[in-house]
Each structure stands twice: as C-alpha cells, then as structure tokens.
C-alpha cells in the first residue's frame, strides 16, 4: 500500500500517495474519516474547502503542476535552473521580465524549481490535496505530482532535526508547513509562465507566426487555469487568518496570514502576466492582420491590372468577323502593345493615389 507513517512526540504524519481502493479501505479502518470525503477524493469531485468535524478538520486544496508528454518528473533542465552557473541568456530573460512585472530578482532565483523544465508549450493541470488534521495526526492524500509533500515527509524520515522542525509544534503546524511549501512551489510555475511570455515576445520579432500562435494560446489558457485554482483558495486563508476555523486558527493567525500574503502575490503576478500576454496577443493579431492586408493589396493590384487585359484577350479570342485589326498581320503585336500601355497607365494611377 502507498501509505507511509512517521511518528514524533505523539504526532503521526501519514503520507498517502496515489490512493486507491485499498488505501481508502485502510484509512476507513484506522481513522474515523467521513467516507464521503474519501469517495469524493477518488472521484475528483472536490472543490477547495475547509470542513470541521468533531475529531478532525479537513482541508481540501488545489495546486498546479506542469504536464508534458506524460512526464510529471523534473527534467534535466529543471536541475539546470537550480544551478548557479545557469545559462546567462536565461538569466537575462528572467531579469528583463522581472523588471516588467516588478518581481524581485531574488524571488525568481531563490525558490527551488521542483518541476521547471525547458520552456515550451506545456499545459498546467490541477492536483488535489486533502489534509486530514487531527489532534495528534496529519494524513495527506495526493497524487505524487507535487514534490514538496514527499520532500517534507522524506526529511522527517531521515533526521531528528527535521522531525522537530516540522512536527515538534503539533499537527496544525505540520499542516501549515506543508501548505506553505505547496504555495511556495507555485512560484516556479509562475516563473515558467513569465519566461514563456518573454520567449513569445522574442519570437514576435522573428515573425515565427505559427509557433507564436500556439504558445500564446497555451500560455493564456495556463494563466486562466491557474487563476481559477487560486481564486477559491484565497477566501479560505482569509478565514483562517481571521480565526473563523478555531481548531486550525488557534495561535496560528500569523502563520496563515503569511500564506495568505503569498497567495495574494501569486494572484497579482498572474493578473500582470495575463495583461502582458493579452497585450502580446493583440500585437501579434495586429501584425497578422497587417501582413494579410499587404498580401490582399498585392493580389488585388494583380487582379485589377489583369482584368482589362483578360477582357481584350477574351474578345479577340472569339474569332468574330469584323473585329478591328483582327485580320491585320501585325494585330498580335498591336494588341500586345495596347495591353502593356493599359497596364502601365493603371499602375501609374495606383502610384498617384499611393495605393502601393
């Protein structure tokens, strides 16, 4: 079974990854959880919420992660992002877009990028996280695509220092530390969105229209998708900060306020990024429209010039007796010269009217 436990000072940290029927059955046997909450998790019908029960509290949250070609794991490029000797051009991209969105450079460089890989058209998906917080335990249910939970659990398994750090102040504080890590892990997702926007902005100069259209479309979708995850979470932490959920808020207002501040920063960054990508999208659409107009103008000039020539050719192509010059031995040259003169006159008219 995908259930692992760490115990310290009477507190149990139960980490359940990719829970299935077997894991849910074990949880029902060992804990007095509402079976409907467990079934809702399996059927993916939950929305972010906080539920208070007699013996425990349930916190349901959604967090984003990138998925590309079925690969949820960090790529080699993600390790490169954590490397101080990272590519200088990538650093320049970060700094330029950071200035534009007023993001501290330290924010883009100091946060561990758990799943930031090579910048490309990758889609953001949602991962549900359930935290059952009792007096002496915390049970987490997740799909193992959010590294901070497994990272904290692994640290608690390895050293006494980390068990004291995360579990030494009770179950609610342990839940706070995990949520705080999950919220901080949203910043690398924003980083990748920002770098993608910078990349799209550069590609506009290269006039790689098809690539730009694809990346703009997916980036706009990712930002909106991300915003739909953050919006329902914000009111929950405002309630925790205000002490509305007593079992979770007792002596924890300052900590929940810290998370709430981070979420607001994320929301602001997303809004700024959305405005930026929409501006880039409008610029790209204007460029495409201008390019299309130029093509249409050239084709229109060609068709307009050819129209009278085609008329003359059609009339003389019917072999009607009595047409002027029809029987003259120089008729072909005369007609050809007439067509050239007509074309030249029309081009002069177009030029005089500044149509090209």
PyMOL commands that set and color helices and strands:
alter all, ss='L'
color gray80, all
select helices_A, chain A and resi 21-30+35-42+76-82+88-101+105-110+147-158+160-167+171-184+186-206+209-241+246-249+253-316+331-352
alter helices_A, ss='H'
color red, helices_A
select strands_A, chain A and resi 3-8+11-17+49-52+56-67+123-134+137-142
alter strands_A, ss='S'
color yellow, strands_A
deselect
rebuild
show_as cartoon
